[in-house]
Amino acid sequence: AARVGAPPTVVAPAPSARSATVSADELRKITENLRKMGGKRPAKGASLRRALKSFLAVEPGDPSIEVALAGLITAGVVALGAQSEVSYPRLGSAS
């Protein structure tokens, strides 16, 4: 049997290889998820980042978490205070 060449190598991206971009649709879904949480919305920056990690299905420390957070702040959905407290100006009362 003649050997034509080496078998092709298939390289799958690592789970954390997600690009550090967050689409407008993803931001809309995150906003809706935060709205649905009501009084159980994250109150501190660290817990909000954990929620974003979950919503985006990424690993801890993934840059898309900070991209999403920046997008939410720019859209006025989330505000971070001096003591890392989180408020949700566009989502109304958390209670």
N, C-alpha and C positions, 0 to 999 in steps of 0.2 A: 504494500500500500504506500502510495506516495504521500508525503506530508506537505501540504500546501503552505502552512504557516502556523504560528502559535494561535491558540484559541483566543477569541476576543476577551478583553478584560472589562468587566462592568464595574464601575465605581459608583456606589450609591452615596449621596451626600449624608454626612453625619446628622443626627437629629437636631443638633444645635446649629446647623449650618444655615439657618433661616436668615434671609437678608434683614438688615437693620432698618427696614421700612415698615410702616404700618399704613394700610390703605384707608381711605375715607370710609369705606364700608366696615372695616374692622373697628374704626373709632366709633362709628354709629352703633355697632353691636355692643361694644364695651360700654358706651353711654347707656344703652338700654338695659344692660345687665346691672349696672350700678343703680339705675332708677328702680329696677325690680327689687333690689336689696333693701330699699327703704331704710328703716332705722338700724339695720345691720351693716350699713356701709362702713368701710374702713375709716377709722378716725385718725390714724397716724400714717405718715409717709411709708414706713416699712410695711405695714399691713396692706396699704394700697398697692405697693409694688408686688407683693405676693399675690394679690387678687389679679393684677394685670398679667402676671406670669401664668396664672391658671387660665385666664380668658384667652391668652395668646397661645397657650399650649407650648411654652418654651422652657428652657432650662433656667435655673437661677443665674442672674448676672447677664442674661442675654441682652444685647444692646437695644433690641426692639422694645423692651420694657420701658426704658428711658425715652425712646422715641414716642411711644404711646402716651406716656405721662406728659411729655412736652406738648403733644397734640391736644390732649384734654385740657391742659392749662391754657393754651392759645385759644381754644374754642370757648373758654370760660365755663367749662363743665366742672373743673376741679381748681381749687386754689390751695396752695400750701402756705401755712403760716410760719412765723419765725421759729416756733418751737416744734416744727414738723407736723403740726396739726393740719388736718385736711377738712376743707369745707366744699360744698357742692352748690355754688351759686345758681346754676341753671337747673338744678334738679329739685329745688324747693326744700321744704323741711325734711329732715332725716327721721322725724318721728311719725 
